[in-house]
Amino acid sequence: MTGPPDWLPPMVKVDPWTHDTFDGLYTIFVRDFKDTQPVYGGKSVWYFPDVEDGKEVIFWHLTHREDEVTGERLPDMRRSERFPWVRATIENSSKPEVLAWDYKEGGGSIHTYLWLRDFEFLVIMKKYRDGRRRLITSFFVDFPHKRRKLEKKYKERLP
């Protein structure tokens, strides 16, 4: 594996995790998703504007992970440090470092996957009939079974 591509911003320092960490990450969210929206396939990528605990719900999905035991959403260091990569990955999805595909999920909706495979980072968006995309989540692919699942979805991608 080579170093990160020039278009990929540096990771954010999140250790030690403090209340200021949230503020710094939220500043990036405002810059990358509220002030202007990323563009995919010539259309702006949007998100539901629902707010929880003073910030958009999508912000929590992009920086937190659900604890498998308690169901509580907790800060995810690996996800959060790569937060600046979300917009960059969307806007550079045609670059060779990004594996991009559409996949029909079990419920019938189509999701667009953008996988920086060499860096184990994934962005997922929902595709609508008019070609628009809604941001769902992003995360660091940290377990082999998640990687295998993504590889399977890629093999079964839509034409």
C-alpha positions as CSV (number, residue, x, y, z in Angstrom):
1,M,0.0,0.0,0.0
2,T,1.2,3.5,-0.9
3,G,0.6,6.7,1.0
4,P,-2.7,8.5,0.8
5,P,-3.6,10.3,-2.4
6,D,-3.0,14.0,-2.6
7,W,-6.7,14.8,-2.6
8,L,-7.3,13.1,0.7
9,P,-7.1,15.6,3.6
10,P,-5.1,14.8,6.7
11,M,-6.9,13.1,9.6
12,V,-8.1,15.0,12.6
13,K,-6.4,14.6,16.0
14,V,-9.1,13.2,18.3
15,D,-6.9,11.7,21.1
16,P,-7.4,12.8,23.8
17,W,-11.1,13.0,23.3
18,T,-12.6,16.1,24.9
19,H,-15.7,18.3,24.6
20,D,-13.6,20.5,22.2
21,T,-13.2,17.4,20.0
22,F,-17.0,17.6,19.2
23,D,-16.7,21.3,18.5
24,G,-13.8,20.8,16.1
25,L,-15.6,17.9,14.3
26,Y,-18.8,19.9,14.1
27,T,-16.9,22.8,12.5
28,I,-15.8,20.4,9.8
29,F,-19.4,19.2,9.4
30,V,-20.7,22.8,9.0
31,R,-18.0,23.5,6.4
32,D,-18.3,20.3,4.4
33,F,-22.1,19.7,4.6
34,K,-24.0,22.8,5.8
35,D,-22.3,25.7,4.2
36,T,-21.9,23.9,0.9
37,Q,-22.8,20.3,-0.1
38,P,-20.6,17.8,-1.7
39,V,-21.5,16.8,-5.3
40,Y,-21.8,13.2,-6.6
41,G,-22.8,12.5,-10.1
42,G,-23.5,16.2,-10.8
43,K,-26.0,16.5,-7.9
44,S,-25.7,17.8,-4.4
45,V,-25.5,15.2,-1.7
46,W,-28.0,15.9,1.0
47,Y,-29.0,14.6,4.5
48,F,-32.0,14.7,6.7
49,P,-31.8,17.9,8.9
50,D,-33.1,16.2,12.0
51,V,-31.4,17.4,15.2
52,E,-30.6,15.4,18.3
53,D,-28.6,16.8,21.3
54,G,-28.1,20.1,19.4
55,K,-26.5,18.6,16.3
56,E,-27.8,17.0,13.2
57,V,-28.4,13.2,13.5
58,I,-26.1,12.5,10.5
59,F,-23.3,14.2,12.4
60,W,-23.6,11.6,15.1
61,H,-23.7,8.8,12.5
62,L,-20.5,10.1,11.0
63,T,-18.6,10.4,14.3
64,H,-20.1,7.8,16.6
65,R,-20.7,4.0,16.6
66,E,-23.5,2.1,18.2
67,D,-22.3,-0.1,21.1
68,E,-23.4,-3.6,20.3
69,V,-24.3,-4.4,23.9
70,T,-26.1,-1.3,25.1
71,G,-27.2,0.2,21.8
72,E,-25.8,3.6,23.0
73,R,-24.0,5.7,20.4
74,L,-20.4,6.4,21.5
75,P,-17.6,8.4,20.0
76,D,-15.6,6.4,17.5
77,M,-12.0,7.5,17.3
78,R,-11.2,5.8,14.0
79,R,-14.4,7.1,12.3
80,S,-13.9,10.6,13.8
81,E,-10.3,11.1,12.9
82,R,-11.2,10.3,9.2
83,F,-14.2,12.7,9.3
84,P,-12.6,15.1,6.8
85,W,-12.4,12.2,4.3
86,V,-16.1,12.0,3.9
87,R,-16.6,14.9,1.5
88,A,-13.2,14.3,-0.2
89,T,-14.2,10.7,-0.9
90,I,-17.6,11.7,-2.3
91,E,-16.1,14.4,-4.6
92,N,-13.2,12.2,-5.7
93,S,-15.2,9.0,-6.2
94,S,-14.0,8.7,-9.8
95,K,-10.4,8.4,-8.7
96,P,-8.7,5.0,-8.9
97,E,-8.3,4.8,-5.1
98,V,-12.1,4.8,-4.7
99,L,-14.1,1.7,-5.4
100,A,-17.6,3.1,-6.2
101,W,-20.7,1.0,-6.9
102,D,-24.5,0.8,-6.4
103,Y,-26.0,-2.1,-4.6
104,K,-29.7,-3.1,-4.2
105,E,-30.3,-3.7,-0.5
106,G,-32.7,-6.4,0.9
107,G,-35.5,-3.8,1.3
108,G,-35.2,-2.8,-2.3
109,S,-33.4,0.6,-1.8
110,I,-30.3,1.3,-3.7
111,H,-27.2,2.3,-1.8
112,T,-24.1,3.8,-3.3
113,Y,-20.8,2.6,-1.7
114,L,-17.6,4.5,-1.9
115,W,-14.8,2.5,-0.5
116,L,-11.2,3.6,0.0
117,R,-10.2,0.0,0.2
118,D,-6.5,0.5,0.8
119,F,-7.3,2.8,3.7
120,E,-10.3,0.9,5.0
121,F,-12.7,3.8,4.8
122,L,-16.3,3.6,3.5
123,V,-19.0,6.2,2.7
124,I,-22.6,5.0,2.1
125,M,-25.3,7.0,0.5
126,K,-28.9,6.2,-0.6
127,K,-29.6,6.6,-4.3
128,Y,-32.9,8.1,-5.4
129,R,-34.7,7.7,-8.7
130,D,-33.7,11.2,-9.8
131,G,-30.0,10.3,-9.3
132,R,-29.7,12.4,-6.1
133,R,-27.9,10.8,-3.1
134,R,-28.6,11.1,0.6
135,L,-25.7,10.7,3.0
136,I,-26.3,7.8,5.4
137,T,-23.0,7.1,7.1
138,S,-19.2,6.6,6.9
139,F,-16.9,4.5,8.9
140,F,-13.5,2.8,9.2
141,V,-13.7,-0.8,8.1
142,D,-12.1,-2.4,11.2
143,F,-13.1,-6.1,11.1
144,P,-12.4,-8.8,8.5
145,H,-16.1,-9.8,8.3
146,K,-17.1,-6.3,7.3
147,R,-14.4,-6.3,4.6
148,R,-15.7,-9.7,3.3
149,K,-19.3,-8.3,3.3
150,L,-18.3,-5.3,1.3
151,E,-16.4,-7.5,-1.2
152,K,-19.5,-9.6,-1.6
153,K,-21.7,-6.5,-2.2
154,Y,-19.1,-5.3,-4.7
155,K,-19.3,-8.6,-6.6
156,E,-23.1,-8.4,-6.6
157,R,-23.2,-4.7,-7.5
158,L,-25.7,-3.3,-10.0
159,P,-24.5,-2.9,-13.6
